[in-house]
């Protein structure tokens, strides 16, 4: 019975160590991606004609409202 408990404790310790190593790798990758600035978030706006959300840079602003570029509205 003592051997089974010892093996279970050993397996638990190995799995815990592997998890900690994996978390550190993940954090390093997130820091590298964040430092590169590749995760730029662009604000989204809703089209006044069709209701579809699109990036503000792609939208056309008319009379204080945003709209899809000409001829690209989604038909309902």
C-alpha positions as CSV (number, residue, x, y, z in Angstrom):
1,X,0.0,0.0,0.0
2,X,2.9,2.3,0.8
3,X,4.4,1.8,-2.7
4,X,1.1,2.8,-4.4
5,X,0.9,6.0,-2.4
6,X,4.6,6.8,-3.2
7,X,4.0,6.3,-6.9
8,X,0.9,8.5,-6.8
9,X,2.8,11.3,-5.1
10,X,5.6,11.0,-7.5
11,X,3.3,11.2,-10.5
12,X,1.5,14.2,-9.0
13,X,4.9,16.0,-8.5
14,X,5.9,15.3,-12.1
15,X,2.6,16.5,-13.5
16,X,2.8,19.6,-11.4
17,X,6.3,20.4,-12.6
18,X,5.3,19.9,-16.2
19,X,2.4,22.3,-15.7
20,X,4.6,25.0,-14.2
21,X,7.1,24.7,-17.0
22,X,4.3,25.0,-19.6
23,X,2.9,28.1,-17.8
24,X,6.3,29.8,-17.9
25,X,6.6,29.1,-21.7
26,X,3.2,30.5,-22.3
27,X,3.9,33.7,-20.4
28,X,7.2,34.2,-22.3
29,X,5.3,33.9,-25.6
30,X,2.6,36.3,-24.5
31,X,5.2,38.8,-23.4
32,X,7.1,38.5,-26.7
33,X,3.8,39.0,-28.7
34,X,2.8,42.0,-26.6
35,X,6.2,43.6,-27.0
36,X,6.0,43.2,-30.8
37,X,2.7,45.1,-30.8
38,X,1.1,42.6,-33.0
39,X,-2.1,42.6,-31.0
40,X,-3.5,46.0,-32.1
41,X,-7.2,46.3,-31.4
42,X,-9.3,48.4,-33.8
43,X,-12.6,49.8,-32.6
44,X,-15.8,48.4,-34.3
45,X,-18.8,50.5,-35.3
46,X,-22.3,49.4,-36.4
47,X,-23.6,50.2,-39.9
48,X,-26.7,52.4,-39.7
49,X,-28.2,50.8,-42.8
50,X,-27.7,47.0,-42.3
51,X,-26.6,46.7,-38.7
52,X,-23.4,44.8,-39.4
53,X,-20.3,45.6,-37.2
54,X,-17.2,46.6,-39.2
55,X,-13.8,48.3,-38.3
56,X,-14.1,52.0,-38.0
57,X,-11.3,52.5,-40.5
58,X,-13.4,50.7,-43.2
59,X,-16.6,52.5,-42.4
60,X,-17.9,55.7,-44.1
61,X,-19.2,58.4,-41.8
62,X,-22.3,60.2,-43.0
63,X,-24.4,62.6,-40.9
64,X,-22.8,61.4,-37.6
65,X,-23.5,57.7,-38.4
66,X,-21.3,55.0,-39.8
67,X,-22.1,52.9,-42.9
68,X,-20.6,50.2,-44.9
69,X,-18.6,51.2,-48.0
70,X,-20.8,51.9,-51.0
71,X,-22.6,48.8,-52.3
72,X,-21.3,46.5,-49.6
73,X,-24.3,46.5,-47.1
74,X,-25.6,43.1,-46.2
75,X,-29.2,42.5,-47.3
76,X,-31.6,41.2,-44.6
